[in-house]
Amino acid sequence: MNLDQVYRQVVMDHYKNKRNFYEMDEYTHIIHYKNPTCGDVMTMFANIENDHMKELSFIGEGCSISMATSSMFTEVVKNKSLEEVLEISDLFEQMIMSWSKIEDERLMDLISLEGVHSLPARYNCALMPFQAFSNLILEKGD
């Protein structure tokens, strides 16, 4: 099995078995987000205390890339500071948009999406949870 096949399996696993796919009862931040290019939708819920990500979840529907990325994103940012989340976001965007080979263990399963760089029409699908999170922080959530 080659690396592309392994990456495809990771993406499909996150799509079929979404992590942190639930609506929080109590949260400090919430954002409703729609992918501007293809209509994927999500609501992201966060519990942030002292600039530290305590809990993050989402609900929504969309293509395999947007939903798998959302699942991966919620796993990657657990227990991270907002500064660390923004650093990871920058690394991921760099990997997708500039075709950069990023080998940073902080990306965890997100590295499996490196092939999206060759599919410009899917950039917003892969970046959806990052864009939603950015808006969530900027809008202070409600």
Backbone as CSV, one residue per row, in Angstrom:
resi,resn,N_x,N_y,N_z,CA_x,CA_y,CA_z,C_x,C_y,C_z
1,MET,0.847,-1.178,0.000,0.000,0.000,0.000,0.893,1.242,0.000
2,ASN,0.639,2.157,-0.943,1.467,3.355,-0.994,0.886,4.453,-0.097
3,LEU,1.641,5.530,0.046,1.263,6.609,0.949,-0.048,7.269,0.548
4,ASP,-0.292,7.444,-0.750,-1.557,8.040,-1.209,-2.752,7.198,-0.766
5,GLN,-2.623,5.889,-0.833,-3.711,5.009,-0.403,-3.951,5.120,1.102
6,VAL,-2.870,5.201,1.863,-2.983,5.360,3.315,-3.693,6.675,3.620
7,TYR,-3.281,7.739,2.937,-3.901,9.049,3.151,-5.387,9.019,2.803
8,ARG,-5.736,8.362,1.701,-7.150,8.248,1.319,-7.947,7.516,2.397
9,GLN,-7.355,6.481,2.956,-8.029,5.723,4.024,-8.245,6.584,5.264
10,VAL,-7.256,7.401,5.611,-7.384,8.281,6.771,-8.510,9.283,6.541
11,VAL,-8.554,9.873,5.354,-9.597,10.846,5.026,-10.972,10.175,5.086
12,MET,-11.111,9.014,4.482,-12.408,8.336,4.473,-12.817,7.883,5.878
13,ASP,-11.858,7.501,6.698,-12.186,7.118,8.068,-12.757,8.315,8.830
14,HIS,-12.127,9.474,8.686,-12.628,10.676,9.366,-13.977,11.110,8.794
15,TYR,-14.199,10.881,7.510,-15.484,11.238,6.903,-16.605,10.324,7.411
16,LYS,-16.334,9.038,7.448,-17.360,8.073,7.861,-17.541,8.006,9.369
17,ASN,-16.474,8.273,10.109,-16.490,8.189,11.579,-16.010,9.518,12.165
18,LYS,-16.798,10.538,11.939,-16.409,11.884,12.356,-16.150,11.944,13.854
19,ARG,-15.035,12.550,14.207,-14.706,12.772,15.609,-15.313,14.098,16.040
20,ASN,-15.741,14.160,17.288,-16.274,15.390,17.872,-17.434,15.967,17.068
21,PHE,-18.251,15.085,16.533,-19.409,15.459,15.718,-20.643,15.432,16.611
22,TYR,-20.867,16.527,17.315,-22.020,16.646,18.197,-22.248,18.116,18.523
23,GLU,-23.440,18.398,18.970,-23.806,19.748,19.370,-23.592,19.877,20.873
24,MET,-22.736,20.797,21.257,-22.486,21.022,22.683,-23.691,21.685,23.329
25,ASP,-23.968,21.280,24.553,-25.038,21.925,25.319,-24.581,23.275,25.861
26,GLU,-23.347,23.329,26.310,-22.792,24.562,26.862,-21.479,24.864,26.154
27,TYR,-21.327,26.107,25.743,-20.133,26.511,24.998,-19.877,27.991,25.237
28,THR,-18.649,28.403,24.988,-18.304,29.821,25.100,-18.386,30.517,23.756
29,HIS,-18.264,29.752,22.673,-18.262,30.304,21.320,-19.064,29.386,20.390
30,ILE,-19.707,30.002,19.410,-20.410,29.239,18.372,-20.342,30.035,17.075
31,ILE,-20.238,29.306,15.962,-20.253,29.960,14.646,-20.984,29.048,13.670
32,HIS,-21.819,29.643,12.861,-22.461,28.935,11.747,-21.676,29.347,10.506
33,TYR,-21.265,28.375,9.715,-20.398,28.683,8.583,-20.839,27.915,7.349
34,LYS,-20.812,28.596,6.218,-21.139,27.973,4.936,-19.960,28.161,3.998
35,ASN,-19.529,27.074,3.397,-18.444,27.122,2.424,-18.897,27.988,1.250
36,PRO,-18.177,29.044,0.952,-18.621,29.963,-0.097,-18.607,29.380,-1.511
37,THR,-17.912,28.287,-1.719,-17.818,27.765,-3.087,-18.704,26.574,-3.382
38,CYS,-19.048,25.775,-2.363,-19.816,24.576,-2.711,-21.016,24.299,-1.823
39,GLY,-21.277,25.133,-0.856,-22.479,24.966,-0.064,-22.383,24.054,1.138
40,ASP,-21.209,23.514,1.454,-21.054,22.734,2.678,-21.379,23.649,3.861
41,VAL,-22.023,23.104,4.877,-22.392,23.913,6.039,-21.947,23.238,7.327
42,MET,-21.651,24.067,8.322,-21.284,23.530,9.630,-21.608,24.542,10.703
43,THR,-21.793,24.025,11.891,-21.839,24.845,13.090,-20.738,24.318,13.985
44,MET,-19.885,25.228,14.439,-18.757,24.871,15.293,-19.028,25.410,16.695
45,PHE,-18.784,24.566,17.680,-18.968,24.915,19.088,-17.610,24.824,19.781
46,ALA,-17.331,25.783,20.652,-16.047,25.761,21.353,-16.212,26.169,22.809
47,ASN,-15.417,25.549,23.641,-15.227,25.983,25.015,-13.784,26.433,25.127
48,ILE,-13.624,27.732,25.265,-12.295,28.330,25.337,-12.177,29.034,26.681
49,GLU,-11.131,28.698,27.417,-10.872,29.327,28.713,-9.433,29.808,28.741
50,ASN,-9.270,31.058,29.103,-7.928,31.640,29.212,-7.095,31.396,27.956
51,ASP,-7.694,31.654,26.796,-7.021,31.468,25.503,-6.517,30.042,25.296
52,HIS,-7.263,29.084,25.822,-6.892,27.673,25.710,-8.111,26.872,25.252
53,MET,-7.934,26.039,24.243,-9.022,25.237,23.694,-9.317,24.059,24.621
54,LYS,-10.452,24.121,25.281,-10.838,23.039,26.182,-11.627,21.958,25.440
55,GLU,-12.529,22.399,24.562,-13.379,21.453,23.841,-13.812,22.099,22.525
56,LEU,-13.909,21.294,21.481,-14.342,21.787,20.175,-15.142,20.674,19.501
57,SER,-16.303,21.047,18.964,-17.113,20.077,18.242,-17.782,20.768,17.068
58,PHE,-18.419,19.965,16.216,-19.109,20.531,15.059,-20.263,19.623,14.666
59,ILE,-21.203,20.212,13.946,-22.247,19.470,13.254,-22.340,20.077,11.871
60,GLY,-22.857,19.334,10.924,-22.997,19.878,9.579,-23.022,18.790,8.546
61,GLU,-23.016,19.246,7.308,-22.960,18.292,6.205,-22.194,18.899,5.048
62,GLY,-21.576,18.025,4.298,-20.779,18.485,3.173,-20.024,17.340,2.545
63,CYS,-19.113,17.695,1.694,-18.325,16.700,0.971,-17.357,15.986,1.912
64,SER,-16.767,14.923,1.418,-15.853,14.133,2.247,-14.664,14.956,2.719
65,ILE,-14.168,15.851,1.889,-12.997,16.638,2.289,-13.353,17.605,3.414
66,SER,-14.448,18.339,3.283,-14.786,19.317,4.328,-15.131,18.638,5.646
67,MET,-15.853,17.545,5.598,-16.241,16.863,6.829,-15.055,16.141,7.465
68,ALA,-14.210,15.512,6.661,-13.020,14.840,7.201,-12.062,15.865,7.804
69,THR,-11.879,16.982,7.126,-10.990,18.019,7.652,-11.532,18.572,8.963
70,SER,-12.839,18.766,9.036,-13.454,19.266,10.269,-13.219,18.286,11.416
71,SER,-13.364,17.007,11.143,-13.115,15.979,12.142,-11.652,16.014,12.605
72,MET,-10.744,16.063,11.648,-9.316,16.112,11.973,-8.970,17.358,12.771
73,PHE,-9.510,18.499,12.341,-9.229,19.771,12.999,-9.617,19.721,14.477
74,THR,-10.797,19.167,14.768,-11.234,19.113,16.167,-10.310,18.244,17.018
75,GLU,-9.722,17.232,16.410,-8.778,16.376,17.130,-7.439,17.074,17.344
76,VAL,-6.970,17.752,16.312,-5.649,18.371,16.350,-5.571,19.504,17.369
77,VAL,-6.645,20.267,17.522,-6.568,21.458,18.370,-6.918,21.212,19.842
78,LYS,-7.294,20.001,20.170,-7.622,19.695,21.567,-6.482,20.113,22.496
79,ASN,-6.863,20.804,23.552,-5.919,21.210,24.602,-4.770,22.084,24.121
80,LYS,-4.987,22.791,23.047,-3.956,23.704,22.530,-4.316,25.140,22.906
81,SER,-3.303,25.979,22.970,-3.549,27.405,23.163,-4.048,27.970,21.831
82,LEU,-4.721,29.109,21.885,-5.179,29.730,20.639,-3.994,30.069,19.742
83,GLU,-2.878,30.441,20.335,-1.670,30.729,19.560,-1.210,29.480,18.788
84,GLU,-1.224,28.343,19.456,-0.838,27.089,18.792,-1.829,26.734,17.676
85,VAL,-3.113,26.945,17.923,-4.122,26.658,16.905,-3.875,27.517,15.676
86,LEU,-3.551,28.778,15.877,-3.286,29.668,14.741,-2.016,29.255,13.999
87,GLU,-1.006,28.787,14.718,0.217,28.295,14.070,-0.092,27.070,13.210
88,ILE,-0.876,26.147,13.741,-1.266,24.946,12.996,-2.091,25.342,11.773
89,SER,-2.982,26.302,11.949,-3.797,26.789,10.830,-2.921,27.353,9.720
90,ASP,-1.925,28.130,10.101,-1.007,28.698,9.106,-0.247,27.607,8.361
91,LEU,0.230,26.601,9.095,0.948,25.489,8.463,0.051,24.758,7.457
92,PHE,-1.177,24.485,7.872,-2.094,23.754,7.006,-2.419,24.566,5.754
93,GLU,-2.703,25.848,5.932,-3.014,26.694,4.772,-1.828,26.761,3.820
94,GLN,-0.641,26.835,4.374,0.580,26.840,3.570,0.683,25.551,2.747
95,MET,0.391,24.426,3.389,0.461,23.124,2.717,-0.546,23.064,1.564
96,ILE,-1.757,23.557,1.793,-2.809,23.484,0.785,-2.597,24.508,-0.334
97,MET,-2.337,25.739,0.018,-2.317,26.826,-0.958,-0.997,26.957,-1.733
98,SER,0.110,26.645,-1.103,1.388,26.901,-1.773,2.119,25.635,-2.191
99,TRP,1.456,24.510,-2.056,2.043,23.230,-2.436,3.309,22.918,-1.644
100,SER,3.442,23.518,-0.486,4.623,23.271,0.342,4.522,21.895,0.988
101,LYS,5.625,21.214,1.018,5.706,19.938,1.738,5.941,20.279,3.203
102,ILE,4.953,20.029,4.031,5.045,20.354,5.455,5.144,19.048,6.236
103,GLU,6.213,18.911,6.949,6.385,17.729,7.788,6.484,18.201,9.230
104,ASP,5.333,18.466,9.794,5.256,18.961,11.157,4.280,18.064,11.908
105,GLU,4.741,17.433,12.952,3.916,16.458,13.669,2.655,17.082,14.279
106,ARG,2.634,18.395,14.432,1.445,19.047,14.982,0.239,18.921,14.045
107,LEU,0.480,18.669,12.773,-0.631,18.511,11.827,-1.348,17.177,11.993
108,MET,-0.691,16.228,12.591,-1.270,14.901,12.820,-1.933,14.379,11.532
109,ASP,-3.208,13.943,11.598,-3.890,13.375,10.427,-4.108,14.381,9.302
110,LEU,-4.044,15.670,9.606,-4.252,16.692,8.562,-3.243,16.556,7.416
111,ILE,-2.094,15.963,7.696,-1.080,15.772,6.657,-1.632,14.915,5.519
112,SER,-2.633,14.095,5.819,-3.219,13.220,4.790,-3.950,14.013,3.710
113,LEU,-4.149,15.297,3.925,-4.837,16.138,2.949,-3.879,16.906,2.044
114,GLU,-2.600,16.580,2.090,-1.637,17.330,1.283,-1.943,17.252,-0.212
115,GLY,-2.588,16.207,-0.666,-2.928,16.074,-2.083,-3.965,17.078,-2.570
116,VAL,-4.673,17.724,-1.644,-5.680,18.714,-2.031,-5.028,19.889,-2.758
117,HIS,-3.724,20.119,-2.521,-3.053,21.239,-3.184,-3.156,21.151,-4.702
118,SER,-3.344,19.960,-5.229,-3.450,19.808,-6.687,-4.892,19.957,-7.184
119,LEU,-5.819,20.268,-6.281,-7.237,20.418,-6.630,-7.734,21.799,-6.185
120,PRO,-7.391,22.859,-6.904,-7.756,24.216,-6.468,-9.242,24.406,-6.161
121,ALA,-10.101,23.698,-6.847,-11.539,23.834,-6.595,-11.920,23.302,-5.214
122,ARG,-11.042,22.538,-4.592,-11.342,21.940,-3.283,-10.638,22.646,-2.119
123,TYR,-9.885,23.701,-2.405,-9.175,24.412,-1.338,-10.119,24.826,-0.211
124,ASN,-11.247,25.457,-0.568,-12.167,25.920,0.466,-12.792,24.776,1.246
125,CYS,-12.910,23.621,0.628,-13.423,22.444,1.345,-12.451,22.067,2.464
126,ALA,-11.172,22.012,2.131,-10.157,21.640,3.113,-9.956,22.730,4.161
127,LEU,-10.125,23.976,3.762,-9.888,25.086,4.681,-11.113,25.465,5.513
128,MET,-12.248,24.841,5.231,-13.504,25.215,5.872,-13.436,25.300,7.405
129,PRO,-12.970,24.269,8.119,-12.965,24.394,9.584,-11.995,25.461,10.084
130,PHE,-10.930,25.698,9.346,-9.968,26.724,9.734,-10.580,28.109,9.575
131,GLN,-11.300,28.307,8.465,-11.975,29.583,8.230,-13.081,29.791,9.258
132,ALA,-13.836,28.744,9.556,-14.895,28.840,10.559,-14.302,29.194,11.924
133,PHE,-13.210,28.540,12.285,-12.580,28.803,13.578,-12.065,30.233,13.654
134,SER,-11.463,30.702,12.594,-10.982,32.083,12.549,-12.135,33.053,12.788
135,ASN,-13.266,32.811,12.116,-14.436,33.657,12.312,-14.975,33.532,13.730
136,LEU,-14.949,32.328,14.268,-15.419,32.084,15.622,-14.636,32.944,16.625
137,ILE,-13.339,32.983,16.456,-12.483,33.763,17.358,-12.705,35.258,17.151
138,LEU,-12.789,35.681,15.892,-12.970,37.102,15.599,-14.322,37.628,16.090
139,GLU,-15.355,36.791,15.972,-16.693,37.228,16.357,-16.980,37.009,17.833
140,LYS,-16.029,36.389,18.546,-16.181,36.079,19.958,-17.378,35.182,20.204
141,GLY,-17.734,34.442,19.208,-18.728,33.427,19.309,-20.144,33.687,19.565
142,ASP,-21.025,34.199,19.337,-22.408,33.991,19.672,-23.134,33.982,18.405
